[in-house]
Structures are given as C-alpha cells and as structure tokens.
C-alpha cells in the first residue's frame, strides 16, 4: 500500500472505542461548508469508516484515532 500525504485541520482525538460509542456525534464540531469531509485515522495511519473499523481498532490496539477536517484546494488562502 502506498503512503500518501493530505492536508487537514486536526479536530479531536478518541482514545478508545468506548469513547467513540459514548461521545460521537455530540463531540463533533459543526461542519463549516457543504460536502466537507473528515478523515478518521488510527495510530498506524489506517482510515476508519464504520463501526466495524472502530471495533477492529480495539482488537488491533490501534487507538488513539485522530479526526481531521480535510482541506480542499479552494479553501487554501
């Protein structure tokens, strides 16, 4: 698998699956534009997309998970 680099604004960090279950979505910030995308990345650089990923991250001991708001080309000042 190829490693890539993307730009994003750090939003928050989840230390465990339990924190994800108990606190998301209420701890997520409001979206600031239509079509905004967030990237959820474990400590190994893997993307999380669904509940199965958060459960697998527990089994693989790959927390914390960091959440980023992806930067678009048009949003660069």
Secondary structure, 3 states (H helix, E strand, C coil): CCCCCCCEEEEEEECCHHHHHHHCCCCCCCCCCCCCCEEEECCCCCECCCHHHHHHHHHCCCCCEEEEEECCHHHCC
